[in-house]
Amino acid sequence: MSQAEKLMNFANKNNGIITTNQLTQLGIGRWVLQRLEELEEIFPVQRGVYVTKNGYADDFFLLQERYPKGVFSHETALYLLGFSDRTPIQINMTFVKGTSTTRMKPDNIRPVTIGDKELFEVGITSVERPGGTTVRVYEIERVLVDLMRSRYDADLEQVIPAYKRYAASKKKDVNKLFRYARMFEVEEKVRNYMRVLL
């Protein structure tokens, strides 16, 4: 199998997407990408990400590739998890404090930083996007807690419906919600919302 065939074979199994990092892991030279690009078999969609003719790279996946240290959070996570129907105007991503966020503004990212790396990692999960890619996102209990934190100015028009959907959800884990609320010191606020809804 030639390097070009190996690349296309991998890309086709990977929803029509290949990144330069994956190329390196496969031991394929970058010249192969250039050759396939000239033949219009593969197309660059952003720096380091290529798709085949039949491939599809979702915008959230592309942002995740551009900012791999971030996790989709807050109102953006509500949308990705199906707890809000409103497409985010600004993209919320959470990062460990110290991550450079200056170049994110053109990508319409509202970065949130957290000083404690252990707290940053609490509740990270992934969701599948159209085209079969996955992105990192906080699970719903973590998101509902984050929206209550005083350091974050949440959109109440999205928060209240999200809590209502959560209260009605068969997949809710109220014990986890309150465990996270205690961890992030917003237990009373979360309790007040849930008391009304349950």
HELIX and SHEET records of a PDB file:
HELIX    1   1 GLN A    3  LYS A   13  1                                  11    
HELIX    2   2 THR A   20  LEU A   26  1                                   7    
HELIX    3   3 ARG A   30  GLU A   38  1                                   9    
HELIX    4   4 ASP A   59  ARG A   66  1                                   8    
HELIX    5   5 HIS A   74  LEU A   80  1                                   7    
HELIX    6   6 THR A  102  ASP A  107  5                                   6    
HELIX    7   7 LYS A  117  PHE A  120  1                                   4    
HELIX    8   8 ILE A  140  ASP A  146  1                                   7    
HELIX    9   9 LEU A  156  ALA A  168  1                                  13    
HELIX   10  10 VAL A  174  MET A  183  1                                  10    
HELIX   11  11 GLU A  187  LEU A  197  1                                  11    
SHEET    1   A 3 ILE A  17  THR A  19  0                                        
SHEET    2   A 3 VAL A  49  THR A  52 -1                                        
SHEET    3   A 3 ILE A  42  GLN A  46 -1                                        
SHEET    1   B 3 VAL A  71  PHE A  72  0                                        
SHEET    2   B 3 ILE A  91  VAL A  96 -1                                        
SHEET    3   B 3 ILE A 109  ILE A 114  1                                        
SHEET    1   C 2 ILE A 124  GLU A 128  0                                        
SHEET    2   C 2 THR A 134  TYR A 138 -1                                        
END                                                                             
